[in-house]
Amino acid sequence: MKHYVLTAVVDGEDVKLRKSIFTSRDDAIDYMFNYYKNHFIYSLQVEDEHIVGGNKHSVEYVCDYYNRFTVTRL
């Protein structure tokens, strides 16, 4: 079974998430957008996505300069 790890930067600061391991990439992305909504950040959308460090299983999703998150398959 594949697992995915989520890390995030919110308002320019690294955040510690309550849940950081997921069973699918989509679950991790949904969790992150719910996190933004719960912290009153409503109008974000993914503007860019790119592979991190040459690892095709680690993708960073960029919303803006201050908000981004990375989902990595273990």
C-alpha positions as CSV (number, residue, x, y, z in Angstrom):
1,M,0.0,0.0,0.0
2,K,1.3,3.5,-0.9
3,H,1.4,6.3,1.6
4,Y,1.8,10.0,1.1
5,V,3.4,12.6,3.3
6,L,2.1,16.2,3.4
7,T,4.2,19.2,4.3
8,A,3.1,22.8,4.0
9,V,4.0,26.5,4.1
10,V,1.1,28.8,5.2
11,D,1.5,32.6,5.1
12,G,5.2,32.1,4.6
13,E,5.7,29.9,7.7
14,D,6.3,26.1,7.9
15,V,3.3,24.6,9.7
16,K,3.0,21.4,11.7
17,L,-0.1,19.6,10.5
18,R,-2.2,17.3,12.7
19,K,-2.4,14.7,10.0
20,S,0.6,14.3,7.7
21,I,0.3,10.7,6.3
22,F,-2.4,9.8,3.7
23,T,-3.4,6.9,1.6
24,S,-3.8,8.9,-1.6
25,R,-2.4,12.1,-3.1
26,D,-5.9,13.4,-3.6
27,D,-6.7,12.9,0.1
28,A,-3.6,15.0,1.0
29,I,-4.5,17.8,-1.4
30,D,-8.1,17.9,-0.1
31,Y,-6.9,18.0,3.5
32,M,-4.6,20.9,2.6
33,F,-7.4,23.0,1.0
34,N,-9.7,22.2,4.0
35,Y,-6.8,23.4,6.3
36,Y,-6.6,26.7,4.3
37,K,-10.4,27.1,4.5
38,N,-10.4,26.4,8.3
39,H,-7.7,29.1,8.7
40,F,-9.7,31.7,6.8
41,I,-7.7,31.5,3.6
42,Y,-10.4,31.1,1.0
43,S,-9.3,32.2,-2.4
44,L,-6.3,29.9,-3.0
45,Q,-5.9,27.7,-6.0
46,V,-2.9,25.8,-7.3
47,E,-1.0,28.1,-9.7
48,D,1.9,25.8,-10.4
49,E,3.2,22.4,-9.6
50,H,6.6,20.9,-10.0
51,I,8.8,17.9,-9.0
52,V,11.0,18.5,-6.0
53,G,14.6,17.3,-6.0
54,G,14.4,15.2,-9.1
55,N,12.0,12.7,-7.2
56,K,9.0,12.2,-9.5
57,H,7.0,11.1,-6.4
58,S,7.5,14.4,-4.6
59,V,5.4,17.2,-6.1
60,E,5.2,20.8,-4.7
61,Y,1.9,22.6,-5.3
62,V,2.3,26.4,-5.4
63,C,-0.7,28.6,-4.6
64,D,1.2,31.8,-4.3
65,Y,4.5,33.1,-2.9
66,Y,3.4,32.5,0.8
67,N,1.3,29.4,0.4
68,R,2.5,26.0,-0.9
69,F,2.5,22.4,0.0
70,T,4.4,19.3,-1.0
71,V,3.0,15.7,-1.3
72,T,5.6,12.9,-1.4
73,R,4.9,9.3,-2.0
74,L,6.8,7.0,0.4
